[in-house]
């Protein structure tokens, strides 16, 4: 008999701008803080965790299976199994639903899932030319003439400097911001609309912080430098349309995407505690929510690489046997205001429904009052592997706190991926 997996709790580090407070903390350090904080808050004994699934994008090359490193670092039961998933910006959601699926298959009763990323500790790749020439020297027993031979192979030397990494599609070379610009043009999303959306994101996130809405999920982190971080560091209460309008476009000379209406490079981690419903009841823990469905899709990156949620969200609704009118909260990852608003526009479009969803009517218009009610990645930041777990945590808490029934999540990701899930209150 299948079990129902439930979300019992979630916790995350405050999210901060890359190269600030968490510069000396890599993805594993941040993951350790999120998971240890989650265990402390719930009072769950370390030995009870049977497995960890973790999401990451910028994986440390010396220890890419972050999930297992967490178990070892925190001295969980030696038998605590762990594996790491990477699905670009949907990695955190992939980790959480993978854990839910494992519980519902009867593999485990208690699992932790989540994700982390440290842009500050992204490894700078050496040019392959240098790697190919230098590796035999490092791995063998070279003689003096071998070094002279290697030096001759490296000439000319102008292309040996490490290059600045870009967030771009491998197959097309398109930078994500360029993708957002293209989507804004296709869906007629203006600069004013993007700036207004970004301002709203910041103000809603600031309200959530000041009202204590995030207290149940945000941990206090003390860095190796002795700095105490208690709240998200990117949220700007004082931002305004006037301030946003002064920012120059970043990706096109006469474009609409700016540093203000795009998500910034961010460090952080988020963790979710999942159990079989029977085990949660047995331990006296009140579940917050459960997954009613999820959907992962892909689109052609040459088209609109970030439009995937406009397909995965309707599919998740269909799998749940629900329509948009049954949903109380919609939470869409804000890679860019342009991308989020383009997804919203597509869902309201009959043409999109006919052309891309094989249906005669539009999915529906999303009421702005229920969309990203506590802000999103534009204001809170976006540690690539952590965002999905953050969204699950926030929406599970919101359903439990308000007594509402269901939330719909949507995440775009590199490679043309769209990821979505329907959460229902337990």
N, C-alpha and C positions, 0 to 999 in steps of 0.2 A: 504494500500500500504506500502511495506517495505521501510525503510529508509537505507541509507548507513552511517555507522559510520566512522568517519575520526579521525585521530590523528592530533591534532592541535599543541601540544608541549609536551615536556618532560623535566624533571629536576631531578637531583640526587645530593645527597651529594657526596663529594669525598669519595672514598673507602679507608679504612685504616686497617692495621693489627689489629687483635683482641688484647685487653689489652694494647692499646696505647692511642691515643688521645680521643677516644670515650668511654673509659671505664665507665664513669659516665653517659652515655646516653644509655637508653635501646631502644628496638625496636620501642616503641611508640614515644619516643623523636626524634629518627632519622626520623621516618615517618612524624612527625609534621614539621621538618625542610624541608624535601623534598617537601611536599605539600604546605607549606606556601611560599617557594621559587618559586614554580611553579606559584602560584597565583600572586605573586608580579611581576614576569617577564612578565606574559601575561596581567596583568592589569584586570583580570576577578574579578568582585565583589564576595565576599564570599557568598553572598546570592544566587548567580546563580547556585551553585553546588547542584545538585539534589540527587546525590548518590555517594557513594565511595565503591569500591571493593578493598580489600587489600590482599596481599599474605604474608604468613609468615611460618616459619618452627619451630623456637624456640619461641613459643608463651608464653607470660607472663601469668602465671596461674591465677593471680588476675584479669586480664582484657584481655582475649584472643581475643575478637572481636576488633582488632586494628582499623579497619575501622571506627567504631562508636566512638572510643576514639579520633581519629583524628578530626572528626567533632565537638566533644564537646570541645576539647582542643583549636581548632582554632576559636571557636565561629562562625561556619558556621550556616546557617539557621537551627533552631531547628528541622525542618522536614527533614533534609538531612539524608537519609537512608544509612546504611552501613552494609556490611557483609564481613567476612574474609574467605579466602580459603587457604587450605594447601594441596599441591601436591608435597612435597619435593622440589627439586631444580627447578621444573617447576611451582612453586606457582606464581611467578611474571607474567609469560606468561598467566597462567590460569586466573589470576585476570583481565588482560587487555582484553583478548578475551571474558571473561564473561561480561565485561562492553560493549564491542562492540556488543555482541549478544543482550543485554538488550536494547541498543539504536535502533538496527535494528528491534527489536520486537515492538518498539514504546513505551516502558516503560518510557524512559527518553530522554532528549535532550542534557544534559550536565552532564558528569560524570568524576570522577578522579579514576584511578586505578594504582596499583603499588605494591611494596612490600618492606619489610625491615627485617633485622635480626641483632641481636647483640649477637655474640658468647661470647663477654665479660660478658654478663649478663645472660648466660644460667644458669638455676636453677639446683643446684646439688641435686639430689634426695636422700632422706633418705632411708636406707634399709627398705623394706616392713615389715620385722619383727618388726622393731622399730615403724613403723606407726601403725601396727595392735595392738600392745600392748599399745602404747601411746595415740592413738586417744580416747579411752573411758575415759582416765584421763582428756584429754583436753576438751572433750565435755560434761562431766558429772560433778557430785559433789563428787569427790573421798574423801574417808577417808584414814587415815594413813595406814590401813591394805591393801588398794587397791594399794598403792605405793609399799609396800613390795611384794605383789603378782605379780605386773608388773615386778619388778626387778628380781624375780625368773624366770619369763618366758623369760627374755632376755638372761639369761645364756645359753651357753657360750657367752662371750662378744666380741670375736675376729672378728665376722662378722658384727659388727655394724658400722664400719667406712664407710663414703660415698665412693663410687667407682668412679674412673675416667670414664667419659662417652666416648664412642667410636662411630665413624661414621661407623656403620656396619648394615648389613641386619638383621632384627629381625628374619626372617624365616630361614636363613642359617648361621648366625653368621659371615659371610664373611665381613671383613673390606673393605671399598671402594678401598683402595690402593691395596689390594690383588686382587680385581676384575680387576683393571687396569693392574696388572701384568699378570693375566690370559689372558686378551684380547691381550696384546702385544705379548704373545707367540702364540696365535691362529692366529693372523694376521701378524706375522713376522715383528713386529715393533721394530726396534733396539733401543738401548740406544742412539746412535748417532742421529738417526732421532728424537727422543723425545727431546733431548737437543737442537738440531737445531731449532725445532719448538718452544720451549720455548724462546730461544734467539730472534727469529723473533717476537714473541708475545711482548716481552719487548721493542724491538726496534720500532715496529710499534706503540705501545701505547705511547712511549716517543715522537715519531714524532707527533702523534696526539695532545699531550699536548703542545709541543713546537710550533706547527704551529697554534694553536688556534682552532683546529678542535673540541675540546671538550668544548670550551667556551660557546656554546649555551646550553649545558646540565649540566655542573658541577657548583654547587653553592658554595658560601663561607659559611662555618659553624664556628661559634664561640661556643666553648664548655663551660660547666659550670665552667671550670677552667680558662677561659679567653684565651684559645689557639685558634688562628684563623687558620683554615684548608682551603686551597684554591685549592689543587690539590691532585690527587690520590697518596697515600703514599707508594704503593708497587712496582711501576714501577721502574725498574733499567736500566737506559740508558747504564751504564758501564758493564753490564753483557756480557759474551762471552762464546764461546765453551770451552775455556781453564778453565774458572771459573766453568762452569757447570760440566765439567768432573771430578772435584775434589770432588764432593759431593757423599756421600755414599748412596747406596740404603736403603730405609726405611722399605720396607715391605717384603723383601726376601733377604737372605744372598748374593745371586748372581743375584739379580734382576736388573731392569732397571729404576724403578720409584724412584725418589729422591724428596727432598724438592724443588729443583729448577724446575723440570718439572711437578709439581703438583700445583693446586690452593691452596693458603694459607687460614687459618681461618681469616675471614674478617668481619668488621662491616660496615653497610651502608644502604642506602635507595634510591629508585628511584620511581618517580611518572610520570604518563602520563595523559594528558588532552584529553578526547575524546568527540566529539559532533556529532550530526546528521549533515550531510553536509549542509542541509538547514539552520540550526541554526548558523553554523560557518560563512556561507556567510552573513547571516543577521547581525551578529556582526562585520563584516568586517575583519574576521580572515582568513588567508590563510592556508588551510589544508596542511599537509606534505605528508601523506600517508594514505592508508586504507588497511584493511585485504582482501585479495582475497580468502584465505582459511586458515584453520588450521586443525591439526590432533593430537590426543592424542592416544597412543597405550601402551600396556604392553607386556613384554616378561617374560619368566620364569627366576626368579632371580638365579636359580641354573645353568643356562646356562651362559649368559654374561649379567650381570645386567645393564650395561651401554651402550648396543648396540642399545637401542630403537630408537634413531634418524635415524638409517639406515633403519628403517621401516616407521617411521612417516614422514620423509622428502619426500620419494617417494609418500606416500599417500597424503600429502599436495599438492604436484605438480599435482598429478592426479585430485584432487578435484578442483584445479585451472585451469585445462585444459592446463597445461604447461609441458614442459620438462626442464631438467637441462640447456640445451642450451639457454633457454629463460631468465635465471637468470643472473643478473648483479653482485650481491654480495651474498656470502654465509657466514652466521655467525653461528658458532657452539660453544656452551658452552664448555669451556676448563676445565672440572673437572680435567683431567689429559691429558698431551700431548698424552699418550698412547691411551686413550679412543677416543680422537678426531681423531687421525690418523687411528685408527681401524675403525671408522665410515666411514672415507674417503675411506679406503681400501675396505670396504664392498660395498659401493655404486659403486665402479669401477669394482666389481667382477661379472662375469656372473654366477658363481656357487651360489653366494649369491642371485642373482636375481631369479634363478630357484628354489632354496631350500626354500627361505623365502618370496619372493615377488610374486611368481606364475607368473613370466614373463620370456621370453626367452632371453632377452638382459639386460645388466647391465644398471643401472641408468645413469652412466657416470663418467668420471674423472673430479674432481674439479680442476680448474686452481688455483695453489697456490696464484696467484696475486689477486684473488677476494675473497680468504678465510680469514676471520677475519682481514679485512684490517686495523683496528685500534687496533689490539691486542685482548685479551680476558681474561678469568678468571685467567689464569696462571699468567699474568702480572698485571691486574687491581685488582684482588681479586674477591672473591665470597661470598657476603652476601646472604645466600641461597635463601631467599624470594625475593631479589631485582634483581637478575641477569636477569631474563626474561624481566622485565621492562626496565632495562638498555639496553639490546640488541634491543628491539623495538625502544627505543628512538634514539639510535645511528644510526640504519639503516634507520629510518624515516628521520632523519636529513641528512643522506648521500644521500638518493634518491633525496631529495629536493635540496640539494646543487649541486649535480653533474648532475641532469637532467636525470639520469638513470631511468629505468622502474621498476625493481623488485628485491626483496631480499628474500632469503630463510633462515629461522632460524631453528636451531635444538638444542634441550636441552635433556640431559640424566638426569635421576632422580632416587632416591632410589626406591626400589620396582620393578625395571625393567620397569620404565616408559620412554617413548620417547614422546617428545612434539615438534611440529613444526608448522610453519606458513609461509605463503607467503604474503609479503607486496608489494603493488604497489603504485607508486607515483601518487598523485592527482594533 
